[in-house]
Amino acid sequence: MDGCQSTIPTYEGDLHVVAAAHHIVKALGATKNLSDDLRKILIDLDVHLSMITSNTDSKGGREFVDVEERFKQAERKILSWESDPRMIWDSGPREALEYLEAVDEIQTLLDGLRGLSVHENRKQKELLHRAMSVLQTAMSRLEEELIHILVQHRQQFDPKHMSSRSIQRDVVYDESFVSVEDEPAEATSSRNCSSDEIGEYIVDLVHAGVIPDIKSIAKVMFTSNYGPEFCEAFIGVRREALEQYFAILETEKLCIEDVLKLEWTSMSSKMNKWTWSMKIIVRVYLASEKRLCDQVLEDFGSVSLFCFLEISKATILCLLNFGEAVAMGPHQPEKLLRLLDMYETLADLLRDIDTLFSEEAGSFVRLQFHELLKRLGDSSTAAFEAFRVAISSNGSVYPFPGGGVHPLNKYVMNYIGMFPEYCNTLNLLLKDQQADVADQVFEPDKGLDLSLSTSCPMACHLRSITSSLESNLHRKSQLYKNEALQHIFLMNNIHYLVQKVKGSELRLFFGDEWIRKHNGKFQQHAKNYERATWSSVISFLKDNNPGSSSFSKSTFKERCKGFSIAFEEVYKTQTSWCIPDPQLCEDLRISTSLQVVLAYRTFLGRNSAHIEDKCVKHTVEHVEKLLLDLFKGPPRSSRNSRRW
């Protein structure tokens, strides 16, 4: 065919060869079941042969007239749609096919004319200019049709991929910790839907039925050297669609300065949305967008990757900029869990990003993802350390009313109760810092398998944190002037520590030895309380003379009076004290009752001869009943006004 383009036959033998070839081409072109590519080659060859004969003899003139007529038919088809308000592809597949065939006809004619020296042939030159003008008109129309198809057949994002939201409560750090309350275990363990739950879910972003139509437009435009125009239109529509999906995910586009100015409540919400949006955008949307680009542009080499990058990079950079701003900000303790969520999200998506942006052109995206992952890891570690410092440095001026569980204790234990869900991540981030806290934590028994949870970096840091917490609670206990209340406070708070560990996955990291040790601690404080409170009260009931079976009447009256005064003083004071755990409260009441009631019953029994209504103010049953009122917390109005 190259020879046909460059050489015009000048003698009759060659003309016969050209005529025979032309006849064969026409015969082949009439054959059914030809591929599109082969049919186009035959059409191109037909035009070239027609142009050759048109330059050599009168028959060639007739051939040129035939070519010109075919051009006019194609031209009429193309220009007829310029005044038609309808869209071609909305008018049915036949109209679309005929339009594309007309464009092919014009392109074929242009290819033939460009292969000849038309500057000496005025008619051919005029035909060339007309064909170029019609082709440009057709390309503009195809660009409009492309945009229309992409917009009209855009698929709505499936809402079920956005239905899951984190219901995890934010544990907010403040100096008083008064807002912290206990949560059910299932609430504290709730987190964002994991990446495994989202999975890689590729959806049709454009209706599958119109993909062949889009490909046919792409093929014609690229063949006609209008590939850049196709890409510009395709990228523009798909980028706008991505921005709309981004808005559906309720993720704002904020600059770094705006992020750094956010209050924590707003920041926490946006960090949570960022984590969810990043998973959806990468795992669902970008994976689907990449497939769409490949489906449409797979025949045009690197064009598919170019379009995908242009469509996605603005949104990706926006998400990365938010992550950068968060990592740059101050490392408050309350940020820790959100930072860990962001870190785990990026770590889990790295393989997806490396696949989506695998070519050299996408290397800048891969690099920024890896860099942000490191920064978020560093920020998480810094926030973890800030959490530890906040626990150690939290001070109090006044004792906590009633000796109950201090809000700092609730805050810390509720917070670290969520750490096991981040075990692998925290072990990775904290492993280099383990040596710094090793001397502060419980050491496992020799020969213990180091792969066990109690020996991992996170376990060591958890025990270090609770050690700091215990030290702080001991300092706070010294704010109570009453020694017995100091022991009630420590008993309550250490018991709370044990219960939070035993009732959650924290048990795997603290171990049974830690639990046994701290059970002993709060039980010892219970004994110390009984000794500090009731030893002096019971002392009125004891006979310091071992040989005597009973007191004298005067001594009995004096002892009864002293016991009643001491008992009533304890009652008035300790009914306002608090033991929040019902079982712990019941156990201490029983233990106290066993000591006091037994001693009082024995005392009255040994001195039954001296009992008079006036000197014995409380019966055994009355004392037993009054003991049930202890540790109910601050008094309500008139609750104790008529107890004796």
C-alpha positions as CSV (number, residue, x, y, z in Angstrom):
1,M,0.0,0.0,0.0
2,D,3.0,2.3,0.6
3,G,4.0,1.9,-3.0
4,C,0.5,2.9,-4.1
5,Q,0.8,6.1,-2.1
6,S,4.1,7.2,-3.6
7,T,4.0,6.0,-7.2
8,I,1.5,6.9,-10.0
9,P,1.5,4.3,-12.9
10,T,2.4,5.8,-16.3
11,Y,1.8,3.0,-18.6
12,E,-1.1,0.8,-19.6
13,G,0.2,-2.4,-18.0
14,D,0.4,-0.9,-14.6
15,L,-3.1,0.5,-15.0
16,H,-4.4,-3.0,-15.7
17,V,-2.8,-4.2,-12.5
18,V,-4.3,-1.4,-10.5
19,A,-7.7,-2.0,-12.0
20,A,-7.5,-5.7,-11.2
21,A,-6.4,-4.9,-7.6
22,H,-9.3,-2.5,-7.3
23,H,-11.7,-5.1,-8.5
24,I,-10.4,-7.7,-6.0
25,V,-10.6,-5.1,-3.1
26,K,-14.2,-4.4,-3.9
27,A,-15.0,-8.1,-4.0
28,L,-13.4,-8.7,-0.7
29,G,-15.2,-5.7,0.8
30,A,-18.5,-7.2,-0.1
31,T,-17.7,-10.4,1.9
32,K,-19.7,-10.9,5.1
33,N,-18.2,-11.6,8.6
34,L,-15.2,-9.4,8.1
35,S,-13.6,-7.9,11.3
36,D,-13.9,-4.2,11.7
37,D,-10.1,-3.7,11.3
38,L,-9.9,-5.7,8.1
39,R,-12.9,-4.0,6.6
40,K,-11.3,-0.6,7.4
41,I,-8.0,-1.7,5.7
42,L,-10.0,-2.7,2.6
43,I,-11.8,0.6,2.6
44,D,-8.5,2.5,2.9
45,L,-7.0,0.5,0.0
46,D,-10.1,1.1,-2.1
47,V,-9.8,4.8,-1.6
48,H,-6.1,4.8,-2.5
49,L,-6.7,2.8,-5.6
50,S,-9.5,5.2,-6.6
51,M,-7.2,8.2,-6.1
52,I,-4.5,6.5,-8.2
53,T,-6.8,5.8,-11.1
54,S,-8.4,9.3,-10.9
55,N,-5.0,10.8,-11.6
56,T,-4.2,8.7,-14.7
57,D,-7.2,8.4,-17.1
58,S,-10.7,9.4,-17.8
59,K,-12.0,6.3,-16.0
60,G,-10.1,7.6,-13.0
61,G,-12.2,10.7,-13.3
62,R,-15.2,8.6,-12.9
63,E,-13.6,6.9,-9.9
64,F,-13.0,10.3,-8.3
65,V,-16.6,11.2,-8.8
66,D,-17.5,8.0,-7.0
67,V,-15.3,8.9,-4.1
68,E,-16.7,12.5,-4.0
69,E,-20.2,11.1,-3.9
70,R,-19.4,8.8,-1.1
71,F,-17.9,11.8,0.8
72,K,-21.0,13.9,0.2
73,Q,-23.2,11.1,1.6
74,A,-21.1,10.9,4.7
75,E,-21.0,14.7,5.0
76,R,-24.8,14.9,4.8
77,K,-25.1,12.3,7.5
78,I,-22.7,14.1,9.8
79,L,-24.1,17.6,9.2
80,S,-27.7,16.5,9.5
81,W,-27.2,16.0,13.2
82,E,-25.9,19.5,13.7
83,S,-29.4,20.9,13.4
84,D,-31.0,18.0,15.3
85,P,-31.6,18.7,19.0
86,R,-31.6,15.0,19.8
87,M,-28.6,13.0,21.0
88,I,-27.4,10.4,18.5
89,W,-27.0,7.6,20.9
90,D,-30.4,8.3,22.4
91,S,-31.9,7.7,19.0
92,G,-31.0,4.1,18.8
93,P,-28.1,1.9,17.9
94,R,-28.7,2.1,14.1
95,E,-28.4,5.9,14.1
96,A,-25.2,5.7,16.1
97,L,-23.7,3.0,13.9
98,E,-24.5,5.0,10.7
99,Y,-22.9,8.1,12.2
100,L,-19.7,6.2,13.1
101,E,-19.6,4.7,9.6
102,A,-19.9,8.2,8.1
103,V,-17.1,9.4,10.3
104,D,-15.0,6.3,9.2
105,E,-15.8,7.2,5.6
106,I,-14.5,10.7,6.1
107,Q,-11.4,9.5,7.9
108,T,-10.7,7.0,5.2
109,L,-11.0,9.6,2.5
110,L,-8.6,11.9,4.4
111,D,-6.1,9.1,4.8
112,G,-6.2,8.6,1.0
113,L,-6.0,12.2,0.1
114,R,-3.1,12.8,2.5
115,G,-1.2,10.0,0.8
116,L,-1.3,11.8,-2.5
117,S,0.2,15.0,-3.9
118,V,-3.1,17.0,-4.0
119,H,-1.5,20.4,-4.3
120,E,-1.6,20.1,-8.1
121,N,-5.2,18.9,-8.2
122,R,-7.7,21.6,-7.2
123,K,-10.7,19.3,-6.8
124,Q,-8.8,17.0,-4.6
125,K,-7.4,19.9,-2.5
126,E,-10.9,21.3,-2.1
127,L,-12.2,17.9,-1.1
128,L,-9.4,17.5,1.5
129,H,-10.3,20.8,3.2
130,R,-14.0,19.9,3.2
131,A,-13.2,16.5,4.7
132,M,-11.0,18.0,7.4
133,S,-13.8,20.5,8.3
134,V,-16.5,17.8,8.5
135,L,-14.2,15.6,10.5
136,Q,-13.6,18.4,13.1
137,T,-17.4,18.9,13.3
138,A,-17.9,15.2,13.8
139,M,-15.2,15.1,16.6
140,S,-16.9,17.9,18.4
141,R,-20.2,16.1,18.2
142,L,-18.7,12.8,19.4
143,E,-17.2,14.7,22.4
144,E,-20.7,16.0,23.3
145,E,-22.1,12.5,22.9
146,L,-19.4,11.1,25.1
147,I,-20.1,13.5,27.9
148,H,-23.9,12.9,27.6
149,I,-23.5,9.1,27.8
150,L,-21.1,9.3,30.8
151,V,-23.5,11.7,32.7
152,Q,-26.7,10.0,31.8
153,H,-25.6,6.5,32.5
154,R,-23.6,7.2,35.7
155,Q,-24.4,4.7,38.3
156,Q,-25.4,5.8,41.8
157,F,-23.1,4.8,44.6
158,D,-24.6,1.9,46.6
159,P,-25.5,3.4,50.0
160,K,-24.8,0.1,51.9
161,H,-21.1,0.8,51.5
162,M,-21.6,4.0,53.5
163,S,-24.0,2.8,56.1
164,S,-21.5,1.6,58.7
165,R,-20.2,4.3,61.0
166,S,-18.1,4.1,64.2
167,I,-20.2,4.1,67.3
168,Q,-17.2,4.2,69.5
169,R,-17.6,6.9,72.1
170,D,-14.8,9.5,72.3
171,V,-13.0,9.3,75.6
172,V,-12.2,13.0,76.0
173,Y,-9.2,14.1,78.1
174,D,-9.7,17.0,80.5
175,E,-8.1,17.9,83.8
176,S,-11.1,17.0,85.9
177,F,-12.2,13.8,84.1
178,V,-15.7,14.4,85.6
179,S,-17.4,13.6,82.3
180,V,-16.1,10.0,82.0
181,E,-18.6,7.2,82.6
182,D,-18.5,3.5,82.3
183,E,-19.7,1.8,79.2
184,P,-20.9,-1.7,78.4
185,A,-18.1,-3.8,76.9
186,E,-19.8,-4.1,73.5
187,A,-19.9,-0.3,73.2
188,T,-16.2,0.2,74.0
189,S,-15.2,-2.4,71.5
190,S,-17.1,-0.9,68.6
191,R,-15.0,0.5,65.9
192,N,-15.1,1.5,62.3
193,C,-16.0,-1.3,60.0
194,S,-12.8,-3.1,59.3
195,S,-11.2,-3.2,55.9
196,D,-12.0,-6.9,55.7
197,E,-15.6,-6.1,56.0
198,I,-15.4,-3.6,53.2
199,G,-13.2,-5.7,51.1
200,E,-12.5,-4.9,47.5
201,Y,-16.0,-4.3,46.0
202,I,-15.8,-3.2,42.4
203,V,-19.0,-1.6,41.1
204,D,-20.1,-0.3,37.7
205,L,-19.6,3.4,37.9
206,V,-21.1,3.7,34.4
207,H,-23.8,1.3,33.2
208,A,-22.2,-1.7,31.7
209,G,-24.5,-1.6,28.6
210,V,-23.0,1.7,27.3
211,I,-19.3,0.7,27.7
212,P,-19.2,-0.6,24.0
213,D,-20.6,2.8,22.9
214,I,-18.0,4.7,24.8
215,K,-15.3,2.4,23.4
216,S,-16.6,2.9,19.8
217,I,-16.4,6.7,20.3
218,A,-12.9,6.4,21.8
219,K,-11.7,4.2,18.8
220,V,-13.0,6.7,16.2
221,M,-11.6,9.8,18.0
222,F,-8.1,8.2,18.6
223,T,-8.0,7.0,15.0
224,S,-8.7,10.5,13.9
225,N,-5.9,11.9,16.1
226,Y,-8.5,13.4,18.5
227,G,-7.3,11.3,21.5
228,P,-6.4,14.3,23.7
229,E,-9.9,15.7,23.2
230,F,-11.5,12.4,24.2
231,C,-9.3,12.2,27.3
232,E,-10.1,15.8,28.3
233,A,-13.8,15.1,28.1
234,F,-13.6,11.7,29.8
235,I,-11.4,13.0,32.6
236,G,-13.6,16.0,33.2
237,V,-16.8,14.0,33.6
238,R,-15.2,11.3,35.7
239,R,-13.4,13.8,38.0
240,E,-16.7,15.6,38.6
241,A,-18.3,12.2,39.4
242,L,-15.6,11.5,42.0
243,E,-16.1,14.9,43.6
244,Q,-19.8,14.2,43.9
245,Y,-19.1,10.8,45.6
246,F,-16.6,12.5,47.8
247,A,-19.4,14.9,48.9
248,I,-21.8,12.0,49.5
249,L,-19.3,10.6,51.9
250,E,-19.6,13.9,53.8
251,T,-15.8,14.5,53.6
252,E,-14.9,18.1,53.4
253,K,-11.9,19.4,51.5
254,L,-9.9,21.3,54.1
255,C,-6.5,22.9,53.8
256,I,-3.9,22.1,56.4
257,E,-4.4,25.5,58.2
258,D,-8.1,24.8,58.6
259,V,-7.5,21.4,60.0
260,L,-5.0,22.7,62.6
261,K,-7.6,25.2,63.8
262,L,-10.4,22.6,64.5
263,E,-11.7,21.9,68.0
264,W,-11.3,18.4,69.2
265,T,-15.0,17.4,68.8
266,S,-15.0,18.5,65.2
267,M,-11.5,17.0,64.6
268,S,-12.5,13.6,65.9
269,S,-15.6,13.5,63.7
270,K,-13.5,14.4,60.6
271,M,-10.8,11.9,61.5
272,N,-13.5,9.2,61.8
273,K,-15.0,10.2,58.4
274,W,-11.5,10.3,56.8
275,T,-10.8,6.7,57.9
276,W,-14.1,5.5,56.5
277,S,-13.8,7.6,53.3
278,M,-10.3,6.5,52.6
279,K,-11.4,2.9,52.7
280,I,-14.4,3.5,50.4
281,I,-12.5,5.8,48.0
282,V,-9.6,3.4,47.5
283,R,-11.1,0.0,47.9
284,V,-14.4,0.6,46.1
285,Y,-14.3,3.8,44.1
286,L,-10.8,4.0,42.8
287,A,-10.7,0.2,42.1
288,S,-13.9,0.6,40.1
289,E,-12.6,3.8,38.3
290,K,-9.4,1.9,37.3
291,R,-11.5,-0.9,35.8
292,L,-13.6,1.6,33.9
293,C,-10.5,3.3,32.5
294,D,-9.1,0.0,31.5
295,Q,-12.3,-1.1,29.9
296,V,-12.6,2.0,27.8
297,L,-9.0,2.6,27.0
298,E,-7.3,-0.7,27.1
299,D,-6.3,-0.5,23.4
300,F,-4.4,2.7,23.8
301,G,-1.4,1.8,25.9
302,S,-0.6,4.2,28.8
303,V,-3.6,6.4,28.1
304,S,-5.7,4.4,30.6
305,L,-3.2,5.1,33.4
306,F,-2.9,8.8,32.5
307,C,-6.7,9.3,32.6
308,F,-6.9,7.4,35.9
309,L,-4.2,9.5,37.5
310,E,-5.8,12.8,36.3
311,I,-9.2,11.7,37.6
312,S,-8.1,10.5,41.0
313,K,-5.1,12.6,42.0
314,A,-7.0,15.7,43.3
315,T,-9.1,13.6,45.7
316,I,-6.2,11.4,46.8
317,L,-4.1,14.5,47.5
318,C,-6.9,16.1,49.5
319,L,-7.2,13.0,51.7
320,L,-3.5,12.8,52.1
321,N,-3.3,16.5,53.0
322,F,-5.8,16.0,55.8
323,G,-3.7,13.1,57.2
324,E,-0.6,15.3,57.0
325,A,-2.4,18.1,58.9
326,V,-3.5,15.6,61.6
327,A,0.0,14.2,62.0
328,M,1.5,17.8,62.2
329,G,-0.9,18.9,65.0
330,P,-0.4,18.6,68.7
331,H,-0.3,15.1,70.1
332,Q,-3.1,15.1,72.7
333,P,-4.0,11.8,74.5
334,E,-7.5,11.9,73.1
335,K,-6.2,11.6,69.5
336,L,-4.6,8.3,70.1
337,L,-7.4,5.9,69.0
338,R,-8.3,8.1,66.0
339,L,-4.6,8.2,65.0
340,L,-4.4,4.4,65.3
341,D,-7.5,4.1,63.1
342,M,-5.9,6.3,60.5
343,Y,-2.6,4.4,60.7
344,E,-4.2,1.0,60.4
345,T,-6.3,2.2,57.5
346,L,-3.3,3.4,55.5
347,A,-1.3,0.3,56.4
348,D,-4.1,-1.9,55.1
349,L,-4.5,0.1,51.9
350,L,-0.8,0.2,50.9
351,R,-1.1,-2.9,48.8
352,D,-4.2,-1.5,47.0
353,I,-2.4,1.8,46.4
354,D,0.7,0.0,45.1
355,T,-1.5,-1.9,42.7
356,L,-3.6,1.0,41.5
357,F,-0.6,3.3,41.0
358,S,1.9,0.6,40.0
359,E,3.4,2.5,37.0
360,E,6.2,5.1,37.3
361,A,3.6,7.9,36.6
362,G,1.9,7.0,39.9
363,S,5.0,6.7,42.0
364,F,4.4,10.1,43.7
365,V,1.1,8.8,45.1
366,R,2.7,5.7,46.4
367,L,5.6,7.7,48.0
368,Q,3.2,10.1,49.7
369,F,1.2,7.2,51.1
370,H,4.3,5.6,52.6
371,E,5.5,8.9,54.1
372,L,2.1,9.6,55.6
373,L,2.0,6.2,57.2
374,K,5.3,6.8,58.9
375,R,4.2,10.2,60.2
376,L,0.9,8.8,61.6
377,G,2.9,6.1,63.3
378,D,5.2,8.7,64.9
379,S,2.2,10.8,65.9
380,S,0.5,7.7,67.5
381,T,3.6,6.9,69.5
382,A,3.8,10.6,70.7
383,A,0.1,10.6,71.6
384,F,0.6,7.3,73.6
385,E,3.4,8.9,75.5
386,A,1.2,12.0,76.1
387,F,-1.5,9.7,77.5
388,R,1.0,8.2,80.0
389,V,2.3,11.7,81.0
390,A,-1.3,12.9,81.5
391,I,-2.0,10.0,83.9
392,S,1.1,10.6,85.9
393,S,0.7,14.3,86.1
394,N,-3.0,14.6,86.8
395,G,-3.4,16.3,90.2
396,S,-6.2,17.0,92.6
397,V,-6.7,19.7,95.2
398,Y,-9.7,18.1,96.9
399,P,-10.5,14.5,97.7
400,F,-13.1,12.7,95.5
401,P,-16.5,12.7,97.4
402,G,-17.5,9.5,99.1
403,G,-14.3,7.6,98.3
404,G,-15.8,6.1,95.1
405,V,-14.1,5.2,91.8
406,H,-12.2,8.2,90.7
407,P,-13.0,9.6,87.2
408,L,-9.3,9.4,86.2
409,N,-9.5,5.6,86.9
410,K,-12.6,5.2,84.7
411,Y,-11.0,7.3,82.0
412,V,-7.8,5.3,81.9
413,M,-9.4,1.8,82.1
414,N,-12.1,2.6,79.6
415,Y,-9.5,4.0,77.3
416,I,-7.0,1.1,77.5
417,G,-9.9,-1.3,77.3
418,M,-9.9,-0.5,73.6
419,F,-6.2,-1.1,73.1
420,P,-6.4,-4.9,72.5
421,E,-8.2,-4.2,69.2
422,Y,-5.0,-2.4,68.1
423,C,-2.6,-5.0,69.6
424,N,-0.6,-5.7,66.4
425,T,-0.3,-2.0,65.6
426,L,0.7,-1.0,69.1
427,N,3.2,-3.8,69.3
428,L,4.8,-2.6,66.1
429,L,4.9,1.0,67.1
430,L,6.0,0.4,70.7
431,K,8.6,-2.3,70.3
432,D,11.5,0.1,70.2
433,Q,10.4,1.8,73.4
434,Q,9.9,-1.4,75.4
435,A,13.3,-1.1,77.1
436,D,12.5,2.4,78.4
437,V,9.7,1.1,80.7
438,A,10.9,-2.4,81.4
439,D,11.9,-1.6,84.9
440,Q,8.5,-0.3,85.8
441,V,6.4,-3.3,84.8
442,F,5.6,-6.7,86.0
443,E,8.3,-9.2,84.8
444,P,7.0,-12.5,83.5
445,D,8.3,-15.8,85.1
446,K,11.5,-17.1,83.7
447,G,11.0,-19.6,80.9
448,L,7.7,-18.0,79.9
449,D,7.0,-18.1,76.2
450,L,7.8,-14.6,74.9
451,S,5.2,-14.9,72.3
452,L,2.5,-14.8,74.9
453,S,0.4,-11.7,75.2
454,T,1.7,-10.8,78.7
455,S,5.2,-10.4,77.3
456,C,4.5,-8.3,74.2
457,P,5.4,-4.6,74.0
458,M,1.8,-3.5,74.4
459,A,1.4,-5.6,77.6
460,C,4.5,-4.1,79.1
461,H,3.3,-0.6,78.4
462,L,-0.2,-1.3,79.7
463,R,1.2,-2.5,83.0
464,S,3.4,0.6,83.1
465,I,0.3,2.8,82.6
466,T,-1.7,1.1,85.4
467,S,1.4,1.3,87.6
468,S,1.4,5.1,87.1
469,L,-2.3,5.2,87.6
470,E,-2.0,3.3,91.0
471,S,0.7,5.8,92.1
472,N,-1.5,8.7,91.3
473,L,-4.5,7.1,93.1
474,H,-2.3,6.6,96.2
475,R,-1.4,10.3,96.1
476,K,-5.1,11.2,95.8
477,S,-6.0,8.9,98.8
478,Q,-3.7,11.1,101.0
479,L,-6.2,14.0,100.4
480,Y,-8.6,12.3,102.8
481,K,-8.1,13.1,106.5
482,N,-9.9,10.0,107.6
483,E,-7.6,7.0,107.4
484,A,-10.5,4.5,107.0
485,L,-11.8,6.5,104.0
486,Q,-8.3,6.4,102.5
487,H,-8.6,2.6,102.5
488,I,-12.2,2.7,101.1
489,F,-11.0,4.8,98.3
490,L,-8.0,2.6,97.4
491,M,-10.1,-0.6,97.9
492,N,-12.8,0.8,95.4
493,N,-10.3,1.9,92.8
494,I,-8.0,-1.2,92.9
495,H,-11.1,-3.4,92.8
496,Y,-12.3,-1.4,89.8
497,L,-8.9,-2.0,88.0
498,V,-9.1,-5.7,88.6
499,Q,-12.7,-6.0,87.4
500,K,-12.0,-4.0,84.2
501,V,-9.0,-6.3,83.5
502,K,-10.8,-9.5,84.3
503,G,-13.9,-8.6,82.3
504,S,-12.2,-7.8,79.0
505,E,-9.4,-8.8,76.7
506,L,-7.0,-6.9,78.9
507,R,-6.7,-10.1,80.9
508,L,-4.6,-11.6,78.2
509,F,-2.1,-8.8,78.5
510,F,-2.0,-8.4,82.3
511,G,-2.1,-12.1,83.2
512,D,-3.4,-14.1,86.1
513,E,-0.5,-13.2,88.3
514,W,-1.2,-9.5,88.1
515,I,-4.9,-10.2,88.9
516,R,-4.0,-12.3,91.9
517,K,-1.6,-9.6,93.2
518,H,-4.2,-6.9,92.9
519,N,-7.0,-9.0,94.4
520,G,-4.7,-9.2,97.4
521,K,-4.2,-5.4,97.4
522,F,-7.8,-4.4,97.5
523,Q,-8.6,-7.1,100.0
524,Q,-5.9,-5.8,102.3
525,H,-7.3,-2.3,102.0
526,A,-10.7,-3.8,103.1
527,K,-9.1,-5.3,106.2
528,N,-7.2,-2.1,106.9
529,Y,-10.5,-0.2,106.7
530,E,-12.1,-2.6,109.2
531,R,-9.2,-2.2,111.5
532,A,-9.1,1.6,111.3
533,T,-12.9,1.9,111.7
534,W,-14.2,-0.8,114.0
535,S,-11.2,-1.7,116.3
536,S,-11.9,1.4,118.5
537,V,-15.7,0.7,118.4
538,I,-15.4,-2.9,119.3
539,S,-12.9,-2.0,122.0
540,F,-15.8,-0.8,124.2
541,L,-17.2,-4.3,124.1
542,K,-14.0,-6.1,125.2
543,D,-13.1,-7.0,128.8
544,N,-9.5,-6.1,129.6
545,N,-9.7,-8.4,132.7
546,P,-9.5,-12.0,131.4
547,G,-10.6,-13.5,134.6
548,S,-13.9,-11.6,134.8
549,S,-17.1,-13.0,133.3
550,S,-18.9,-9.7,133.2
551,F,-18.6,-6.0,133.9
552,S,-19.8,-4.1,136.9
553,K,-23.1,-2.4,136.4
554,S,-21.5,1.1,136.2
555,T,-18.8,-0.2,133.8
556,F,-21.4,-1.8,131.6
557,K,-23.4,1.4,131.4
558,E,-20.3,3.3,130.6
559,R,-19.3,0.8,127.9
560,C,-22.8,0.8,126.4
561,K,-22.7,4.5,126.2
562,G,-19.3,4.6,124.6
563,F,-20.2,1.9,122.1
564,S,-23.4,3.7,121.1
565,I,-21.6,7.1,120.6
566,A,-18.8,5.5,118.6
567,F,-21.2,3.4,116.5
568,E,-23.5,6.3,115.7
569,E,-20.5,8.5,114.7
570,V,-19.4,5.8,112.3
571,Y,-22.9,5.4,111.0
572,K,-23.4,9.1,110.4
573,T,-20.0,9.3,108.6
574,Q,-20.0,6.2,106.6
575,T,-23.5,6.1,105.3
576,S,-22.3,8.9,103.0
577,W,-19.3,6.9,101.8
578,C,-19.6,5.0,98.6
579,I,-18.8,1.5,97.4
580,P,-20.2,1.4,93.8
581,D,-19.7,-2.3,93.2
582,P,-22.7,-4.1,94.8
583,Q,-20.9,-7.4,95.4
584,L,-17.9,-5.6,97.0
585,C,-20.3,-3.5,99.2
586,E,-22.2,-6.6,100.3
587,D,-19.0,-8.5,101.1
588,L,-17.7,-5.7,103.2
589,R,-21.0,-5.3,105.1
590,I,-21.0,-9.0,105.8
591,S,-17.5,-9.0,107.1
592,T,-18.1,-5.9,109.2
593,S,-21.4,-7.4,110.5
594,L,-19.6,-10.6,111.5
595,Q,-17.2,-8.7,113.7
596,V,-19.4,-6.0,115.1
597,V,-22.7,-7.9,115.6
598,L,-20.9,-11.0,117.1
599,A,-18.9,-8.8,119.5
600,Y,-22.0,-6.9,120.5
601,R,-24.2,-10.0,121.0
602,T,-21.5,-11.6,123.1
603,F,-21.1,-8.4,125.1
604,L,-24.8,-8.2,125.9
605,G,-25.1,-11.9,126.6
606,R,-22.3,-11.8,129.2
607,N,-23.9,-8.8,130.8
608,S,-27.5,-9.7,130.6
609,A,-28.1,-9.1,134.3
610,H,-27.3,-5.4,133.8
611,I,-29.4,-4.8,130.7
612,E,-31.9,-1.9,131.1
613,D,-33.8,-0.2,128.4
614,K,-32.2,3.1,129.4
615,C,-28.6,2.0,129.1
616,V,-28.9,-0.3,126.1
617,K,-29.8,2.0,123.3
618,H,-29.4,-0.5,120.4
619,T,-30.5,-4.0,120.2
620,V,-28.4,-6.6,118.3
621,E,-31.0,-6.6,115.5
622,H,-31.0,-2.8,115.4
623,V,-27.2,-2.7,115.0
624,E,-27.4,-5.4,112.3
625,K,-30.0,-3.4,110.4
626,L,-28.1,-0.1,110.7
627,L,-25.0,-1.7,109.2
628,L,-26.9,-2.3,106.0
629,D,-27.1,1.5,105.5
630,L,-23.4,1.9,105.2
631,F,-21.7,2.9,101.9
632,K,-24.9,4.1,100.1
633,G,-23.3,7.3,99.0
634,P,-24.2,11.0,99.8
635,P,-27.3,11.2,102.0
636,R,-30.7,12.1,100.5
637,S,-33.0,14.4,102.4
638,S,-34.2,13.1,105.8
639,R,-32.9,9.6,105.0
640,N,-31.1,9.1,108.4
641,S,-33.2,11.5,110.5
642,R,-35.0,8.8,112.6
643,R,-32.7,5.8,112.9
644,W,-32.4,6.0,116.7
